[in-house]
Amino acid sequence: MTASSTPGNRLNKSHKLSIAGVTVVAAAAVSLSLIPGNASAEAESKTAAGSVSTAPVAWNTTANNGPAALQESLTKQSTIADRAAEIHAAQQSAKTKADAKEKAAAKEKAAAAAKKRAAEKAKASRAAERKPTYANNLNGWIKEALSIMKKEKIPGTYDGLHRNIIRESSGDPRAINNWDINAKNGVPSIGLLQVIKPTFDTYHVKGTPKSQYDPVANIVAAANYAADRYGTIDNVDSAY
């Protein structure tokens, strides 16, 4: 008898259908187990398969780099943000230093200007202190005239000036001679030392008023004329 005719080895139709059913159920269970997170479906497939054992397939993260790429992107963005913050901080620091430097320069400039003004004020004050004050009278006029004569190197003394002033005008700066030859010629003698206009204009000393009636200007011009003609006003004892 052949193997096919052995009763113990022959599969009847019922056996074939049962095996086929088990195979289908097992395949379905394997397919469902590939879906991550579907625990209930997997359990159902195991129940349906009966004693058929199917090992669950692990989730393949190598096939999908989503989480790793996201992490790398976040890391890069964090690095860029940190660098931008460093650049901004450096810029702010540079700006702060520049502003501080500018303020320091402005403060130094203001201090230098204030120091210069203070020095000029002190100099003016010293000059004012050195400049003598003269009385507005004959004594003061003669003293002021003598200070100018000294500076201009015009010879003469207080006594020489005072003596000639008293003789010529009695100390009146508004005195005028309207009767001598000069008056007849239209150029009367005027002032403390009775000088005519042409003489006054010729011997006028720069820095004094251009007026024959000004007492100091009159004295200095007359002394300058006397020095040129007589050597000094001290040598004059009469009309000159």
PyMOL commands that set and color helices and strands:
alter all, ss='L'
color gray80, all
select helices_A, chain A and resi 3-5+7-9+13-33+39-49+66-130+138-151+158-169+181-184+197-203+215-230+233-235
alter helices_A, ss='H'
color red, helices_A
deselect
rebuild
show_as cartoon
